[in-house]
Amino acid sequence: MDAEAVIGLEIHAQLLTRTKIFCACPTTFGAPPNTHVCPVCLGLPGALPVLNKHAVELAIKAALSLNCAIQTESIFARKNYFYPDLPKGYQISQYERPLAIGGWLALPGAAGPSRVGITRVHLEEDAGKSLHHGFPDSDRATYLDFNRSGVPLIEIVTEPDLRSAQDAAACFAHLRETLVAIGVNDGNMEEGSLRCDANVSIRPRGTTAFGTKAEVKNINSFRYVQRALEFEIVRQTDVISSGGRVRQETRLWNSDTGETTSMRSKEEAHDYRYFPEPDLPPLVVESSWVDGLRASLPELPEARKARFQEVYGLSEYDADVIVRLSRAADYFEAMVKAGAPAKAASGWLQGEVRRKLKELGEDDMARVPIDAVALAELASLTERGVVSSSVAKDVFEKMWATGGRAGAIIESEGLGQIGDEAALARVVADVLARHPDAVAQFRAGKQATFGFLVGQAMKASGGKANPKLVSELLRKALER
């Protein structure tokens, strides 16, 4: 069958508040189990929820960044289901009247539509966590940690506008980029701060009716979103092509096998028996509040990429890399403000800085121990020829390890670039004398040996020679 995929995403993003959505318990990650709990988030009798204003503000900012309409009045509801890690037996969420509706997200370079619709953004609380591994009796017991119970979330539901697994992964990545940029979410998928459920169905290409969908739950990386959906598209196509019917169900992604597996039949909304939360009044959002939050929004990623290309002359690729790397855009602009040439600043961020972060398994500039002004100094010294590019990398390593300044390291260790023509002429003469075969090959027309001779001269100078001057002196000597 010539099949077309129809994909929609549900993104659960933890809001960057210090306390939970309905109580004063902290939201910090990694605390000992069941230490960030109280009668409210444990659902003990008589405990009443009180809405966290900061959580509402962050949710509104997220909705505004996704071009949604903020509803003047929204209603909290109880979503009833029975999991061991849900202490109240229901989850406080929003259903019929969510916080925001009707937005969109631009998706440049997508194979399908360039704009993905946002159905809704609503507030809800997180559940706890069931632990099935790591205990002596894990084969017969489940342990429960309620620290996450009551942590504030927004759920972002897209329209079924995506047509490929690749575009779905790009959409998830773009959503993360946006939420991090506006300070709503930390983007940490390993800690569960950002999770994605994907709904996917297939239909004959050219038709408009939706097929039966499957939901793939709790995918925590862009790569796994793409791989899970690619598997599901093939699986569903094979089922229909062989005369079978796709079941509406919830499936789990297994990254070890590269497959999705059935978890349970997919619930409909009425299965949760939603009803209004009696302990919380309607959430009323005044237009003046929304206007103030709209004015406080920082520059969004797509606008910043365009400005970096126009103002700093960066390529589309370079601007995209810098904006996508967490906190790198601010760092880049601080480097330029401190005097680093824009292209040089971009080169250092994409080169040595990213390399060191990858060694740490990080993608956040907050882990860089060199401040932007210090790296700008090194970039400027390199551009002015005070140090060679190879020596500059050694200086960078010393700065990363010690926190020292570039100028001080260069001076104390005598790493300044050699620009004395007479001294370099002696180095060149010595190199030519030691490599007569290479000289003969060059004079016979083998141009590649010139690079070898330059390398030997740089090596003889300990990497401190001015490479441009070395090349000039070598060429003159060879032509003689």
N, C-alpha and C positions, 0 to 999 in steps of 0.2 A: 504494500500500500504506500502511495506517495503521501506521507503523513506530515502534519504540521503540529508542533508543540504549542500548547497554551499554558503559560506559567504566570502565577502570581505569588508574591512573597508576603510573609508576615514576620516582621522584625520586632524582637523584644529587646529594648534598650534600657539598661539601668540608668537612672538619673543621678547626676553627681551631687547628691545631697549628703550632709553629714549624718542625718538621722532618717529613720524609716518614714513611710508615707503616712502612717496613722498613729505613731508613738515616738518617743524620744530615744529609742534604742539606736546605737551607732550602726552604720552600714559598712564599716571597714572590713576588708577581706582578710581571711586567714586567722581569725580569732579561734581559740579552743571551742569545740562544739558546745552549743547551747549556753553560751555566755552572753550573747547579745539578744536576750529575750526578756519579755515582760508579760503581764497578764493580757495586754492588748494584742500583741502579735502572736501569743499562744492561744488566743480565743477563749480565755477563761470566763466563766459566768460573771456577768455584771460589768465587765470591762468595755469601755466605749471608745470608738476611734475618733481621733481629731486630725483633720486634714493638714498636711504639711504645705504651707504656702509656697515655699521655695520649689517644691516638686511641681506645683502647678505652674509657676513661672517658667521653669525649664521646659515643661511640656508645651507651653504656649510658644516659646522661642523655637522649639523643634518644628512645631506645626507651621509657624510663620516662614521658617527657612524652606519648607516644602510647599509654600504657596497655598496653604489651606485657609479656609474660612473658619475663624474661631466662633464657636457657638456662644451666644449670650448666656444660655443656661444649659448645663449638662447634668445628667443624673447618674449617680453611682448605683450599681446593681450587685446582687449576690449571684455568682455563678456556681452552681451546686454540682460537685462531683466528689467522689470518695477515694482519695489516695492517702496512704499512710503519712506522707509529708505535708498534708494540708490540714493544719491543726483545727481549724474551725469547721471543716467539712464543706466549706465554700470559699470562694475567692472573691474579694471585693474588686469589681472591675466596672466598666461602663459598657452598655449594650445598645439600647434603642436610641439613646441621646448622648453621643460621644462628645468629647471636648472640641474636636475639629474635623471637618470633612472637606472633600472636593479639592485636593491639591494636585501637584504634579512635580516631577523630578526630571530635569534634562539629562539625557544619556547620550553624550556626543560619541560618534563613531560606532554606534550600535548597528548591527545587521538588520534589526527590525526597527520599530518606531523609535524616533529620537527623543520622545517624551513619554514617560511612564506615569500613568495616573495614580494618585494617592486617594484611596477610598476614604480612609479615616485615620485619625490619631487619637488614641484614648489612653487614659490613665488606668493603672491597676497595680495590685500588690503581687509580689513574687511569692512562690511557695517555698517550703523548706527543701531539704535534700535527703534522699534515701541513699544509704551507703551499703553496698553489697559485697565489697571486697576489702581485704586487709585486716580482718579480725579472725581470731582463732575459730569462731563458730560461724563464719560467713556462709558456710554451706547450708546452714539451717536457720539463720537469723538475719534480719535487716536492722541496721542502725539508723537512727534519725537525728539530723542536725537541723534545728530550726533557726539558725542564725540568719539565713536568707529570708525567712518568712516575714513578709511585710516590707521588704525592700522595694522602693518605688520604681516602677517601670512605665514606659510608654510602649504601646503596641502600634506599629505602623503597618497598615494593610495596603498593599498596592492593588491596582486593577489588574486583571489577567491580560496585560498588554505585552508581556515578554514572549518571544518566539524561539529562543535558543538558550541552551544551558550557559553559553558564554556570556550572553547579554544579562542573564539573571545574576551571574557572579559579578559582572561589572556593576549592575544596579546595587547589589549588596555592598560592594566596595565603595561606591559613590555615596550611599547613605551613611556608611561609617565615617567617611571623610567629612561629610557635612556636619554630622553630629559632634564629632571631635572638634572641628573648627569653631563651632559656636559655643563650646564648653558645656555641652549637655551630657556627653557620655565620654568615658575614657578610651573606648574602642578596644578594651582588653577582652578578646574572645576566649583566651585560655582560662580566665577566671570567671567566665560566664556573664560578663557585663554586656555582651552583645550576642544574641542568638538569632538564628534564622530558621523558620519553617517555610518549606516551599510546596505549593500546590501545583500539580502538573497533570495535564490530560493531553490526549492527542485527538486529532480529527483529520479527515481527508482534506488535503490542501485545497483551498478555494471555497470551502463551506464555512458557515457562520455558527452553526449550533455547537455548543460545548459538549465534549466527551465526558466520560466518568473520570473524576479526578482522584488522585492519591495524594496524601500529604506526607512529606518527608520531614521528620521532626528534628529540632535541636541540632542544626548543623553549625559548627563553630569555626569555619574558615571558608574563604572565597573559593579555594581550590576544591574543597569537599562539596560545596554547593554545586559547582560545575560538574564534578565527577558523579555525584548522586543523581543529578538531573539527566545527565547523559545516559546513565544506566537505566533510569526509569523510562526514558523515551524509547530506548531499544526494547525494554521488557514489555511495555504496553503495546508497542507496534507488533511485536512477535505474538502477543496474546490475541490481538484482533486479527492479524493476518492468518492465524491458524484456526480461526472460527470461534475463538473464545470471547468472553466478556470481561472487561476490566472491573474489578470490585472497588467500590468506594471504601477506602481504608486508610489507616495511619501506618506508615512504614518508618523503620529506623535505618539510618545509614551506618554500615560497618566499614570503617576505613581500612581494616586489615584485609578483608576479602574483596573490597571494591564493589559491594553489592548492597541493595536495600533489602530488608526482610520485614515481613508483616508483623505488626505489633498488635493491632486491634481494628475492629471495624470502625470506620470514621463516624464520629458523632455528628448529629445535626444540632443547630442552636437550641431547638426545643428540648433536646435531651438533657440540657444543663438546668432546665427549670429556672431561668432567670426571673428575678423579681426585684423591685426597687429596694435598695438598702435602707431599712427603717431608721438606722442610727446616724445617718448623714443627710443633711439638708441638700437641696439642689446647689450645684456650684454655679454661682453667678459671676460672670466675667464682664466688667465694665469696659467700654471702648477706650477710655483714657488709659487704663491699665495696659491694654493691648498696644496702644500707640507708643507708650513709654518703652515697652519691651521690644517693639519693632525698631525703635530708634537706637536701642542698645546693641542690636545685632552687629557682629563684626562683618567684615567683607567675606562673602561666601567663596568657596574654592574656585568655581568656574570664573567668577569675576576677577579673582586674584591671578589666576593663570593668564587671563587675557591682559591684565595690567603688566605682569612680569614680562610678557612678550613685547608689549608696546613701549614701556618705560625703560626696561633694562636690556632690551634686545636679545632676550633668551629665545631659543627655539621652542616650539610647542612641546617637544619631548622633554627638554630640560625643565621648563616651567611645570609640567605635569609631575615629574619626579619630585621636585622640591616641594610642591604643594601637598603631594600625597604622603611624604615622609612626615610623621607627626612632629609638629613644632618647628620644622625646618624652615618654613616660609618666614616666620618672625626672625629666626636666627640669620637667614640669608639677608634680610633687609637691615638687620643690625650690623652685619659685616660690611655691607655697602656704605651704610651711614658712617662707619668708622674708617672708611677710606679704601676698602678693597675694591678693585675693579669687579663689575658684576659677573663677567664670564669667569674670572678667576675664583670668585666666591662660589659660584655654581660648581666649578670643577672640583674644588676641595670638598664640598658637601657630597657630591656624587661619587667622588673617588675615595680618598682616605677616610673620611668620616663614616661613610656607609660601610666601608670594609671593616672598620673597628666595631661598629654596631653589630654587623653580622657575626663577628667573632664572639660577641656577647650574647647572641641570639635575641637582639633587641631591634626595634624599629622606631624608637622614641628618642628625640634629641635631648630630652631631659637627662639621659644617661651620659651625655658627652661632658667630660670634666674640663674642657677648654671653653672659656666663654667666647662670645662672638668677636669682641674687640681684640682679644689675644690672637685668634685665628686670622682676623683681618690684618693684623700686623705682619704675620708670617706670609700671608698671600701677597701683601704689598712689597715686602722685602724680596720675595722671589721674583715678582714682576719687574722690579727695578734692577735685578741682577746682582743683588748683594749676596745671595746664595743661589746655587744651582738647584734645579728641581729635584735631583736625587738627594742632595744634602738636606733640602727642605723637608723631605719625607722623614729623614732621620731626626731632624729637629722636632717635627710633629710628634714622633713617637716619644721623644723626651718630654715634650709638653704634656702629652696624654698621661705619662707615668708620674710626672713630678708636679705638674701645675705651673711650671716655670714659664717665663715670657720668652718669646722667640729671640728678641734682640740680646737679652742677657745670655741665653744659651749659646748663641752664635759667637758672641764676644769672648765668653769664658773658655770656650772649647776651640777657639781659633778656626771656626768653620766658614768664615767669610770667603766669598768667591774670589779666585785669583783672576785679576784683570790686567796684570802687568804684562805688557806685550813682550818685553825682553825675556822675562822668566818663562813665559809660555813658548816662546820661540825655541828656547833650549830644550823644553820638554818635547816639542814636535821633532826637533832634530834628532833627539835620542830615540824616539819611536821609529823614525824612518831608518835609522842606522840598525835597529834591532830587528826590523822586518823587511829585509830587501826583497823577499819573494812577493810580498803584498804590494810593494812599490812597483815592481816589474809588472805584476798583473794589472794594476791600475793603468800604468802607462801603455799596456797592450790593449786597453779598452774595457777592462772588467771594472765597471763603475762601482759594483757592490763592495769592493774592497775598501772604498773610501770610508764607509761606515765603520768597518772593522778598525781602521787606523784612528778614526775619531774616538772610538771606544777605548782603544789602548791609551791614547793621550789622556782621556778623562780618568782612566784607571790609574795612570802614573801620577796624576795630580791629586789622587785621593777623592775624586769626584768634585773637587772645588774649582776646577778651571771653568772659565766662561766658555760654554760650548760654542757660541757663535764665533768668538774670537779664535778658538781652536780650529774650527772649520776653515775660517779665512786663512790662517797661517799655514795650515796643512795644504790647502789648495795652491797657495802661492809657491810653497816649497816643491810640491809635486810638479807644478808647471815649469819650474826652473830646471 
